[in-house]
Amino acid sequence: MTPEQLDKAKSAFLDAMSEVPNAKLAAEIAGVHPSTAYRWRDKDELFAAAWDEAAKRGVDSLEAVAMQKAIAGDTTLMIFLLKAHDRAKFGDHQRIDVDQRNSSDRILEARERAVKELTDEEVEVISNE
């Protein structure tokens, strides 16, 4: 492959990656084998950076389409997009409480609560035993 053909093939791959951010599909569209594209990426830092940028543009395009569909009423896409953009607010949350006190402390607290619930008569009966 001549240098001009190589540049043309790389450019075709990057253009395809901008449209379809998937290496296998982009390679197919560009008419190159995916392993060839990966070899270029491994050996050419500028190409690798361009690949990353093209993939980012492709993902941005997909996100725009997803956003349009979500606005048009696709609830599932809307949920995914909200989670992606604000995980703290829309993400799945779990709360786990861990009681690290030893068991004797918990037993004493339970006993104190039980004693507080006793009537005066019950306390007098227990005291006299």
N, C-alpha and C positions, 0 to 999 in steps of 0.2 A: 504494500500500500504506500503510495507516495505521501509526502508530508501534506500536500493539499487535500488528498483523499482522507487522510487521517483527521485533519482539522474539520473537514466536512462531516465525517462520521461522528466525531465527538460533539460537534455543534448540533447535529440531528438528534443525538441522544439527549443532550441537555435541553433542547427544545421540547422533546417528548416528555422528559422528566418534569418540566414546568407544567405540562398539561395533565400528566398521569404520574403522580409521585410514587411510582413503583418501578424498581430497577428492571425487573423481568419484562414488564409491559413496555417500558420506555425503550429497552433494547430491541424488543420485537418491532416496535414502530419504526425505530431508526435503522433496522436491518442489520443489527450486530448481535452477536451472542452475549448473553449476560456476563459470562466469565470474562469476555473481552473488556466490557465496561468496567468490571471490578479490577481487572489488571491495570487499566488506564488510571483508575482511582488510586490504586496502590503505588503507582510509579510517578504520578504527576500531581504535585501538590496544588497547582493552580486548577487543574481539572477537578480534583477532590473538593476544593472550595466552591467551584462553580456548580458541582453536583449538589452540594449541600444547599446552596442558594436556590437552585432550580427546584429541588424537592420542597423547600420552604414555600416557594411561590405556588407550587402545585397543591400543597396542603392548604394554603390560604384560599386558593380557588375552590377547592372542595368544601372548605368551611363556609365560603360565601353561598354556595349552592345549598348546603345543609341549612344555613340560616334562612334562606328564602323559603325553603320547604317548611321549616319550623314556624315561620311567621304565617305561612299559608295554612297552618293547622296540624302539622305533624307533631303530635305531642311527644312521641318518643325522641325525636330529634331535638325538640325543645329542651327536654330533660337533660339529654347528653350535653348539649351546648351550655346550658346553665351550669352544670357540674364542672365542665371544662373551664369556664370563665371565672367561676367563683366557688371553688371547692369548699371553702370555709362556710359559706352560706347555704349552698345547695347540695353539698356532698353528703354521702352517707356517714352518719356519726354513730359511734358506739361509746358507751360509758361503762367503765369497769371500776367498781369500788372495791378496794382491798382493805380489809380490817387487819392491821398488823399488830394489834394488841394481843397479848397472850390470853389463853383461854381462861385463866383464873380471874383476870380483870373483867372479862365479859360475864363470867358467872357471878361475880360480886355485883356488877351493875344490874344484872337481871334480878338478883336477890333483893337489892335495894328497891327496884321498881315494884316487885311483888309485895314487899313490906309496906310500901306507901299505899298500896291498894287495899290493905287490910282495914277492917273496921276496928273501932276501939275495943269492942267485945272480943274479937278474934285475937287482938294483941294481948288482952288480959288473960285469955285462956292459954295462949302460948307461954306467957311469962310465968304462969302458975305451974306449969309442967316441969 
